[in-house]
């Protein structure tokens, strides 16, 4: 038996145990959410157990959620899809153009722009929420869908990822061949450069979608009408009624369970495009 094989057989098991403990730690809240959504209001407040209930609480909670405030959950779900899907799509397009430009063009002030981009990556989005509200209210679009979509269009981290990915997968020789054939820069970008970037851009879209879907502070500050709320703000407004309506907590729990289903489906659908070389390329950059 070689020395390498002997070391492999004597490999410690603690890394696997650490990963298992971390997985359990992350999955217990999800399991509790599933179990709690099956309980009625009486069971939720009188007993604490991780075991699900089989007394019909799940169907009762689901019916109550759909009937709450004349179907507000469905309106909030549609708003979340509009904000997340529209903001992620627009943000991905902006990231693709900006990242490609930073990766493949030389222009005066490029280093300064990239340095500001890195500074933007380090600034938490919550710090910008109030200045963005003051700016958008000045131009008269605060409270509209655009007040949430416009800030989501610019993501320094997404632009940084697109820049790193464009540097790695778009060869200069391919661009030079397009220029020799007489194609202008816009045609080179949309017909040649964009296709190698698709796996990275799908990753950017996924990160953008999840971030906007889970965002609370920005829509909470920007929106004032209940019919424009996304799910995060809608659930918060429901929780504020909890002292007067205790059964609302059951509705919020099952609503949160339903709210994570689109994210799971999106991950499953786009997992084929998830490329580890994007991460390795960012580390090399």
Residue frames as qw, qx, qy, qz and C-alpha x, y, z in Angstrom:
[[0.000, 0.890, 0.456, 0.000, 0.00, 0.00, 0.00],
 [0.421, 0.476, -0.024, 0.772, 1.41, 3.35, -0.99],
 [0.232, -0.210, -0.449, 0.837, 1.88, 6.24, 1.40],
 [0.257, -0.068, -0.182, -0.947, -0.75, 8.32, -0.40],
 [0.592, -0.294, -0.635, -0.399, -3.37, 5.59, -0.11],
 [0.501, -0.297, -0.678, 0.448, -2.57, 5.13, 3.56],
 [0.048, -0.115, -0.234, 0.964, -3.04, 8.83, 4.21],
 [0.423, -0.171, -0.393, -0.798, -6.36, 8.80, 2.40],
 [0.615, -0.336, -0.707, -0.093, -7.60, 5.93, 4.54],
 [0.457, -0.369, -0.526, 0.615, -6.50, 7.73, 7.70],
 [0.020, 0.422, 0.171, 0.890, -8.11, 11.00, 6.61],
 [0.051, 0.159, 0.643, -0.748, -9.87, 12.71, 9.55],
 [0.029, -0.549, -0.796, -0.253, -13.64, 12.66, 9.63],
 [0.131, -0.580, -0.423, 0.683, -14.06, 15.99, 11.43],
 [0.076, 0.180, -0.312, -0.930, -14.39, 18.06, 8.22],
 [0.293, -0.291, -0.784, -0.464, -17.37, 15.91, 7.24],
 [0.302, -0.543, -0.707, 0.337, -18.85, 16.24, 10.72],
 [0.086, -0.401, -0.121, 0.904, -18.48, 20.03, 10.61],
 [0.203, -0.001, -0.535, -0.820, -20.28, 20.13, 7.27],
 [0.338, -0.408, -0.833, -0.163, -23.07, 17.92, 8.58],
 [0.232, -0.537, -0.533, 0.611, -23.52, 20.11, 11.67],
 [0.027, 0.288, -0.140, -0.947, -23.64, 23.20, 9.45],
 [0.260, -0.170, -0.720, -0.620, -26.22, 21.57, 7.16],
 [0.324, -0.512, -0.784, 0.134, -28.42, 20.61, 10.12],
 [0.170, -0.458, -0.301, 0.819, -28.09, 24.11, 11.57],
 [0.139, 0.174, -0.330, -0.917, -29.30, 25.63, 8.29],
 [0.346, -0.187, -0.777, -0.492, -32.08, 23.12, 7.63],
 [0.159, -0.367, -0.805, 0.437, -33.70, 23.07, 11.08],
 [0.194, 0.387, 0.209, -0.877, -35.40, 26.49, 10.60],
 [0.398, 0.141, -0.573, -0.703, -36.71, 25.32, 7.22],
 [0.339, -0.198, -0.919, -0.028, -38.07, 22.14, 8.76],
 [0.027, -0.383, -0.625, 0.680, -39.67, 24.13, 11.59],
 [0.298, 0.276, -0.140, -0.903, -41.33, 26.37, 9.00],
 [0.445, -0.022, -0.767, -0.462, -42.80, 23.32, 7.26],
 [0.305, -0.286, -0.870, 0.262, -43.96, 21.79, 10.53],
 [0.031, 0.351, 0.421, -0.836, -45.41, 25.04, 11.91],
 [0.326, 0.128, -0.356, -0.866, -47.39, 25.67, 8.74],
 [0.435, -0.192, -0.835, -0.277, -49.40, 22.49, 9.41],
 [0.235, -0.328, -0.743, 0.534, -50.56, 23.66, 12.84],
 [0.132, -0.803, -0.471, -0.339, -53.66, 25.59, 13.76],
 [0.028, -0.728, 0.215, -0.650, -53.51, 28.72, 15.87],
 [0.757, -0.570, 0.123, -0.295, -54.32, 26.77, 19.02],
 [0.962, -0.047, -0.014, 0.267, -51.63, 24.17, 18.41],
 [0.529, 0.573, -0.160, 0.605, -49.03, 26.80, 17.55],
 [0.141, -0.690, 0.266, -0.658, -49.48, 28.73, 20.80],
 [0.788, -0.481, 0.163, -0.347, -50.22, 25.93, 23.25],
 [0.927, -0.178, 0.267, 0.194, -47.58, 23.35, 22.30],
 [0.169, 0.820, -0.497, -0.228, -44.01, 23.50, 21.06],
 [0.787, -0.096, 0.595, 0.132, -42.92, 20.52, 19.05],
 [0.035, 0.492, -0.596, -0.633, -41.05, 19.97, 15.81],
 [0.291, 0.212, 0.921, 0.148, -43.51, 17.30, 14.76],
 [0.220, -0.100, -0.397, -0.885, -46.01, 18.34, 12.07],
 [0.460, 0.176, 0.581, -0.648, -49.73, 18.32, 12.76],
 [0.037, -0.104, -0.876, -0.469, -52.20, 16.12, 10.89],
 [0.131, 0.520, 0.709, -0.458, -55.41, 17.79, 12.06],
 [0.338, 0.719, 0.534, 0.288, -56.02, 19.81, 8.91],
 [0.236, -0.805, -0.077, 0.539, -54.20, 22.96, 9.95],
 [0.356, -0.187, 0.512, 0.759, -52.28, 23.19, 6.68],
 [0.112, 0.501, 0.693, 0.506, -55.41, 23.41, 4.53],
 [0.198, -0.862, -0.442, 0.149, -57.02, 25.83, 6.97],
 [0.352, -0.640, 0.124, 0.672, -53.98, 28.10, 6.99],
 [0.293, 0.040, 0.607, 0.738, -53.71, 28.01, 3.21],
 [0.015, 0.687, 0.658, 0.308, -57.36, 28.92, 2.78],
 [0.278, -0.860, -0.269, 0.334, -57.06, 31.73, 5.30],
 [0.388, -0.414, 0.303, 0.766, -53.98, 33.11, 3.57],
 [0.201, 0.275, 0.654, 0.675, -55.69, 33.20, 0.18],
 [0.133, -0.776, -0.578, -0.213, -58.73, 34.91, 1.68],
 [0.419, -0.562, -0.241, 0.671, -56.75, 37.44, 3.72],
 [0.008, 0.636, -0.040, -0.770, -57.55, 41.02, 2.72],
 [0.692, 0.623, 0.142, -0.337, -59.30, 39.94, -0.49],
 [0.904, 0.306, 0.126, 0.269, -56.36, 37.97, -1.86],
 [0.047, -0.956, 0.279, 0.073, -53.58, 40.35, -0.88],
 [0.668, -0.399, 0.572, 0.258, -51.06, 37.49, -0.87],
 [0.703, 0.417, 0.482, 0.317, -51.51, 36.93, -4.61],
 [0.248, 0.955, 0.038, 0.157, -51.04, 40.66, -5.32],
 [0.370, -0.821, 0.424, 0.099, -47.92, 40.76, -3.18],
 [0.765, -0.092, 0.570, 0.286, -46.58, 37.64, -4.91],
 [0.589, 0.685, 0.316, 0.291, -47.12, 39.23, -8.32],
 [0.011, -0.985, 0.159, -0.073, -45.38, 42.39, -7.15],
 [0.600, -0.579, 0.515, 0.198, -42.42, 40.34, -5.90],
 [0.754, 0.250, 0.507, 0.335, -42.18, 38.63, -9.29],
 [0.370, 0.888, 0.146, 0.231, -42.26, 42.02, -11.05],
 [0.238, -0.920, 0.311, -0.003, -39.65, 43.55, -8.76],
 [0.663, -0.421, 0.585, 0.204, -37.36, 40.52, -8.70],
 [0.725, 0.338, 0.518, 0.302, -37.73, 39.43, -12.32],
 [0.349, 0.901, 0.139, 0.219, -37.70, 42.92, -13.79],
 [0.260, -0.911, 0.320, 0.025, -34.96, 44.22, -11.52],
 [0.715, -0.313, 0.565, 0.266, -32.79, 41.14, -12.05],
 [0.685, 0.502, 0.421, 0.318, -33.22, 41.28, -15.83],
 [0.202, 0.958, -0.008, 0.205, -32.46, 44.99, -16.07],
 [0.451, -0.794, 0.401, 0.067, -29.60, 44.68, -13.60],
 [0.799, -0.067, 0.514, 0.306, -28.11, 41.79, -15.57],
 [0.572, 0.709, 0.255, 0.324, -28.24, 43.77, -18.82],
 [0.055, -0.970, 0.192, -0.139, -26.54, 46.74, -17.16],
 [0.651, -0.568, 0.484, 0.137, -23.93, 44.45, -15.59],
 [0.819, 0.250, 0.413, 0.309, -23.27, 42.75, -18.93],
 [0.427, 0.835, 0.089, 0.335, -22.63, 46.03, -20.75],
 [0.228, -0.917, 0.288, -0.156, -20.65, 47.66, -17.96],
 [0.772, -0.414, 0.463, 0.137, -18.62, 44.55, -17.18],
 [0.789, 0.392, 0.319, 0.349, -17.79, 43.97, -20.84],
 [0.263, 0.916, -0.032, 0.300, -16.75, 47.58, -21.29],
 [0.415, -0.819, 0.389, -0.075, -14.48, 47.52, -18.25],
 [0.834, -0.209, 0.479, 0.177, -12.93, 44.24, -19.34],
 [0.723, 0.314, 0.464, 0.403, -12.32, 44.85, -23.04],
 [0.307, 0.855, 0.145, 0.391, -11.90, 48.59, -23.60],
 [0.539, -0.214, -0.203, 0.789, -9.19, 51.03, -22.64],
 [0.021, 0.825, 0.284, 0.488, -10.29, 54.54, -21.82],
 [0.170, 0.424, -0.392, 0.798, -9.17, 57.41, -19.67],
 [0.450, -0.351, 0.367, -0.735, -10.20, 56.99, -16.04],
 [0.781, -0.049, -0.567, -0.257, -10.81, 53.25, -16.33],
 [0.490, 0.018, -0.721, 0.489, -8.82, 52.47, -13.20],
 [0.157, -0.092, 0.374, -0.909, -10.64, 55.18, -11.26],
 [0.691, -0.096, -0.238, -0.676, -14.02, 53.83, -12.39],
 [0.752, -0.038, -0.658, 0.011, -13.04, 50.31, -11.35],
 [0.269, 0.070, -0.646, 0.711, -11.82, 51.53, -7.95],
 [0.414, -0.093, 0.182, -0.887, -15.13, 53.30, -7.36],
 [0.768, -0.053, -0.484, -0.417, -16.85, 50.08, -8.38],
 [0.585, -0.014, -0.734, 0.343, -14.96, 48.17, -5.70],
 [0.050, -0.070, 0.467, -0.880, -15.90, 50.83, -3.15],
 [0.616, -0.083, -0.145, -0.770, -19.52, 50.38, -4.17],
 [0.716, -0.051, -0.693, -0.076, -19.24, 46.64, -3.53],
 [0.384, -0.027, -0.687, 0.616, -18.18, 47.38, 0.05],
 [0.254, -0.099, 0.218, -0.937, -21.04, 49.81, 0.79],
 [0.166, 0.314, 0.912, -0.206, -24.14, 48.11, 2.25],
 [0.023, -0.442, -0.614, -0.654, -27.32, 48.75, 0.30],
 [0.309, -0.735, -0.584, 0.152, -29.22, 49.82, 3.43],
 [0.327, -0.464, -0.066, 0.821, -27.04, 52.93, 3.67],
 [0.053, -0.012, 0.465, 0.884, -28.24, 54.09, 0.24],
 [0.005, -0.539, -0.835, -0.111, -31.96, 53.44, 0.76],
 [0.070, -0.801, -0.391, 0.448, -32.86, 56.81, 2.31],
 [0.086, -0.512, 0.323, 0.791, -30.74, 58.92, -0.12],
 [0.060, 0.134, 0.825, 0.546, -32.34, 57.00, -2.99],
 [0.009, -0.680, -0.726, 0.099, -35.79, 57.74, -1.59],
 [0.077, -0.746, -0.117, 0.651, -35.02, 61.46, -1.31],
 [0.092, -0.307, 0.575, 0.753, -33.71, 61.51, -4.87],
 [0.005, 0.291, 0.869, 0.401, -36.63, 59.58, -6.38],
 [0.031, -0.735, -0.611, 0.294, -39.19, 61.58, -4.43],
 [0.083, -0.590, 0.114, 0.795, -37.62, 64.75, -5.81],
 [0.105, 0.171, -0.660, -0.724, -38.27, 63.56, -9.38],
 [0.613, 0.057, 0.083, -0.784, -41.76, 62.35, -8.48],
 [0.711, 0.113, -0.627, -0.297, -41.59, 58.57, -8.84],
 [0.037, -0.190, 0.845, -0.499, -41.39, 57.54, -5.17],
 [0.574, 0.143, 0.545, -0.594, -44.19, 55.10, -4.38],
 [0.771, 0.449, -0.192, -0.410, -44.26, 53.64, -7.90],
 [0.984, 0.017, 0.127, 0.127, -42.85, 50.37, -9.19],
 [0.607, 0.651, -0.178, 0.420, -39.94, 52.28, -10.74],
 [0.263, -0.822, 0.359, -0.357, -38.85, 53.50, -7.32],
 [0.807, -0.361, 0.467, -0.023, -37.88, 49.90, -6.53],
 [0.883, 0.374, 0.204, 0.196, -36.78, 48.80, -10.00],
 [0.371, 0.870, -0.195, 0.258, -34.40, 51.68, -10.73],
 [0.327, -0.758, 0.541, -0.159, -32.15, 51.22, -7.65],
 [0.854, -0.135, 0.503, -0.001, -32.01, 47.49, -8.37],
 [0.755, 0.654, -0.011, 0.048, -30.68, 48.09, -11.88],
 [0.318, 0.747, -0.487, 0.321, -27.23, 49.12, -10.64],
 [0.883, -0.463, 0.078, 0.010, -25.39, 46.47, -8.65],
 [0.065, 0.824, -0.561, -0.033, -21.63, 47.03, -8.23],
 [0.557, -0.306, 0.771, -0.025, -21.11, 43.40, -7.28],
 [0.774, 0.438, 0.454, -0.050, -22.92, 42.17, -10.40],
 [0.445, 0.873, -0.196, -0.036, -20.88, 44.50, -12.60],
 [0.231, -0.688, 0.688, 0.004, -17.71, 43.23, -10.93],
 [0.703, -0.014, 0.711, -0.017, -18.67, 39.60, -11.59],
 [0.701, 0.670, 0.243, -0.037, -19.56, 40.38, -15.22],
 [0.190, 0.892, -0.405, -0.055, -16.24, 42.18, -15.68],
 [0.412, -0.477, 0.776, 0.018, -14.28, 39.22, -14.30],
 [0.736, 0.232, 0.635, -0.036, -16.23, 36.74, -16.39],
 [0.576, 0.812, 0.033, -0.088, -15.90, 38.78, -19.58],
 [0.016, -0.807, 0.585, 0.080, -12.14, 38.99, -19.06],
 [0.506, -0.294, 0.811, -0.011, -11.95, 35.21, -18.73],
 [0.617, 0.290, 0.732, 0.005, -14.23, 33.94, -21.51],
 [0.509, 0.838, 0.173, -0.092, -14.22, 36.57, -24.28],
 [0.710, -0.153, 0.270, 0.631, -10.93, 36.33, -26.23],
 [0.032, 0.718, -0.123, -0.684, -9.53, 39.45, -27.83],
 [0.157, -0.150, 0.780, 0.586, -8.87, 37.54, -31.06],
 [0.169, 0.537, 0.822, 0.081, -12.61, 36.95, -31.46],
 [0.057, 0.855, 0.273, -0.438, -13.33, 40.66, -31.10],
 [0.112, -0.568, 0.465, 0.670, -10.57, 41.59, -33.55],
 [0.223, 0.150, 0.869, 0.416, -11.99, 39.15, -36.08],
 [0.150, 0.749, 0.635, -0.117, -15.36, 40.86, -35.81],
 [0.022, -0.824, 0.044, 0.564, -13.79, 44.29, -36.33],
 [0.198, -0.312, 0.694, 0.618, -11.92, 43.03, -39.39],
 [0.190, 0.406, 0.854, 0.264, -15.24, 41.85, -40.81],
 [0.027, -0.351, -0.248, -0.903, -16.57, 45.39, -40.49],
 [0.435, -0.642, -0.628, -0.060, -18.89, 44.89, -37.50],
 [0.090, -0.706, 0.185, -0.677, -19.42, 47.87, -35.22],
 [0.055, 0.279, -0.776, 0.563, -18.88, 47.64, -31.47],
 [0.627, -0.047, 0.338, -0.700, -22.55, 47.19, -30.63],
 [0.878, 0.220, -0.281, -0.319, -22.90, 44.31, -33.07],
 [0.465, 0.368, -0.755, 0.281, -19.71, 42.70, -31.75],
 [0.236, -0.224, 0.669, -0.668, -21.12, 42.86, -28.23],
 [0.720, 0.080, 0.304, -0.618, -24.59, 41.48, -28.99],
 [0.872, 0.354, -0.218, -0.259, -23.54, 38.93, -31.64],
 [0.666, 0.393, -0.576, 0.264, -20.12, 37.73, -30.48],
 [0.128, 0.376, -0.656, 0.642, -19.24, 38.65, -26.91],
 [0.594, -0.294, 0.232, -0.712, -22.57, 38.08, -25.20],
 [0.904, -0.006, -0.336, -0.263, -22.84, 34.33, -25.89],
 [0.618, 0.164, -0.649, 0.413, -19.68, 33.22, -24.03],
 [0.053, -0.267, 0.474, -0.837, -20.85, 35.36, -21.11],
 [0.634, -0.330, -0.376, -0.590, -24.27, 33.69, -20.80],
 [0.711, -0.284, -0.614, 0.191, -23.38, 31.23, -17.97],
 [0.339, -0.076, -0.400, 0.848, -21.90, 34.04, -15.90],
 [0.252, -0.204, -0.095, -0.941, -24.83, 36.36, -16.65],
 [0.673, -0.371, -0.544, -0.337, -27.31, 33.70, -15.56],
 [0.586, -0.250, -0.560, 0.529, -25.41, 33.48, -12.29],
 [0.070, 0.043, -0.151, 0.985, -25.64, 37.27, -11.97],
 [0.477, -0.310, -0.377, -0.731, -29.38, 37.09, -12.70],
 [0.687, -0.357, -0.633, 0.017, -29.87, 34.44, -10.04],
 [0.432, -0.194, -0.453, 0.756, -28.01, 36.42, -7.39],
 [0.119, -0.126, -0.053, -0.983, -29.90, 39.57, -8.32],
 [0.559, -0.353, -0.532, -0.529, -33.27, 37.81, -8.23],
 [0.640, -0.373, -0.619, 0.260, -32.69, 36.27, -4.81],
 [0.303, -0.101, -0.307, 0.897, -31.38, 39.55, -3.39],
 [0.267, -0.177, -0.163, -0.933, -34.37, 41.56, -4.63],
 [0.613, -0.351, -0.637, -0.309, -36.87, 38.87, -3.61],
 [0.621, -0.409, -0.546, 0.385, -35.59, 38.97, -0.04],
 [0.217, 0.223, -0.130, 0.941, -35.16, 42.74, 0.10],
 [0.231, -0.688, -0.667, 0.170, -37.26, 44.47, 2.72],
 [0.255, -0.568, -0.187, 0.760, -35.88, 47.92, 3.51],
 [0.088, -0.081, 0.426, 0.897, -35.93, 49.43, 0.01],
 [0.224, -0.442, -0.682, -0.538, -39.60, 48.64, -0.82],
 [0.363, -0.630, -0.603, 0.329, -40.59, 49.44, 2.76],
 [0.210, -0.479, -0.056, 0.850, -39.18, 52.95, 2.39],
 [0.013, -0.055, 0.518, 0.853, -40.25, 53.53, -1.20],
 [0.288, -0.350, -0.744, -0.490, -43.81, 52.16, -1.25],
 [0.214, -0.054, 0.461, -0.860, -46.78, 53.50, 0.64],
 [0.727, 0.043, -0.110, -0.677, -49.77, 51.72, -0.94],
 [0.680, -0.206, 0.675, -0.199, -50.65, 48.19, 0.19],
 [0.859, 0.441, 0.222, -0.137, -51.42, 47.02, -3.33],
 [0.519, 0.759, -0.382, 0.092, -47.83, 47.73, -4.40],
 [0.509, -0.635, 0.567, -0.129, -46.16, 45.82, -1.57],
 [0.552, 0.320, -0.766, -0.081, -43.92, 42.82, -2.26],
 [0.785, -0.314, -0.532, -0.047, -44.13, 39.75, -0.04],
 [0.512, -0.009, -0.510, 0.691, -41.54, 40.92, 2.48],
 [0.112, -0.136, 0.193, -0.965, -43.34, 44.19, 3.24],
 [0.635, -0.272, -0.400, -0.603, -46.72, 42.50, 3.00],
 [0.717, -0.245, -0.625, 0.187, -45.81, 39.97, 5.66],
 [0.278, 0.009, -0.424, 0.862, -44.53, 42.79, 7.86],
 [0.363, -0.216, -0.059, -0.905, -47.85, 44.59, 7.54],
 [0.747, -0.282, -0.529, -0.287, -49.63, 41.36, 8.49],
 [0.590, -0.121, -0.610, 0.516, -47.44, 40.95, 11.56],
 [0.010, -0.162, 0.244, -0.956, -48.43, 44.43, 12.71],
 [0.631, -0.267, -0.199, -0.700, -52.02, 43.16, 12.92],
 [0.561, 0.019, -0.820, 0.115, -50.97, 40.16, 14.99],
 [0.003, 0.009, -0.661, 0.750, -51.86, 41.64, 18.38],
 [0.551, 0.139, 0.166, -0.806, -55.46, 42.14, 17.27],
 [0.894, 0.232, -0.153, -0.350, -55.64, 39.00, 15.10],
 [0.524, -0.527, 0.668, 0.030, -53.57, 36.16, 16.61],
 [0.845, 0.252, 0.470, 0.038, -54.42, 33.80, 13.74],
 [0.447, 0.870, -0.184, -0.093, -52.45, 36.04, 11.38],
 [0.273, -0.665, 0.688, 0.094, -49.20, 34.50, 12.60],
 [0.711, 0.087, 0.696, 0.051, -50.26, 31.16, 11.12],
 [0.616, 0.755, 0.225, -0.019, -50.93, 32.87, 7.82],
 [0.079, 0.899, -0.420, -0.093, -47.53, 34.55, 7.85],
 [0.521, -0.408, 0.744, 0.093, -45.80, 31.23, 8.51],
 [0.705, 0.322, 0.620, 0.120, -47.44, 29.41, 5.62],
 [0.409, 0.909, 0.031, -0.074, -46.94, 32.49, 3.46],
 [0.152, -0.783, 0.584, 0.154, -43.20, 32.39, 4.16],
 [0.640, -0.086, 0.754, 0.119, -43.19, 28.71, 3.24],
 [0.635, 0.642, 0.426, 0.058, -44.86, 29.43, -0.08],
 [0.161, 0.960, -0.166, -0.155, -42.53, 32.37, -0.69],
 [0.324, -0.605, 0.683, 0.250, -39.41, 30.18, -0.73],
 [0.774, 0.256, 0.577, 0.041, -40.82, 27.77, -3.31],
 [0.564, 0.826, 0.018, 0.001, -40.11, 30.07, -6.32],
 [0.073, -0.828, 0.555, 0.031, -36.50, 30.45, -5.16],
 [0.633, -0.227, 0.739, 0.037, -36.06, 26.67, -4.91],
 [0.741, 0.523, 0.420, 0.020, -37.57, 26.16, -8.36],
 [0.333, 0.921, -0.199, -0.039, -35.35, 28.88, -9.81],
 [0.299, -0.656, 0.691, 0.060, -32.23, 27.27, -8.35],
 [0.711, 0.045, 0.701, 0.035, -33.25, 23.86, -9.69],
 [0.651, 0.711, 0.263, -0.018, -34.00, 25.26, -13.14],
 [0.306, 0.911, -0.264, 0.086, -30.79, 27.30, -13.43],
 [0.688, -0.582, 0.419, 0.110, -28.40, 24.95, -11.65],
 [0.858, 0.276, 0.289, 0.323, -27.11, 23.61, -14.97],
 [0.396, 0.807, -0.011, 0.437, -25.70, 27.07, -15.66],
 [0.493, -0.849, 0.188, -0.025, -24.04, 27.43, -12.27],
 [0.784, 0.452, -0.279, 0.322, -20.34, 27.39, -13.05],
 [0.708, -0.616, -0.051, 0.342, -17.61, 27.10, -10.46],
 [0.622, 0.178, 0.141, 0.749, -15.14, 28.69, -12.88],
 [0.039, -0.848, -0.186, -0.494, -16.91, 32.00, -12.25],
 [0.616, -0.786, 0.038, 0.021, -15.73, 31.88, -8.64],
 [0.803, -0.196, 0.208, 0.524, -12.27, 30.69, -9.59],
 [0.444, 0.559, 0.232, 0.660, -12.03, 33.43, -12.20],
 [0.232, -0.912, -0.079, -0.328, -12.98, 36.09, -9.64],
 [0.738, -0.617, 0.128, 0.240, -10.27, 34.82, -7.30],
 [0.718, 0.116, 0.254, 0.638, -7.69, 34.98, -10.08],
 [0.206, 0.771, 0.211, 0.565, -8.80, 38.52, -10.96]]
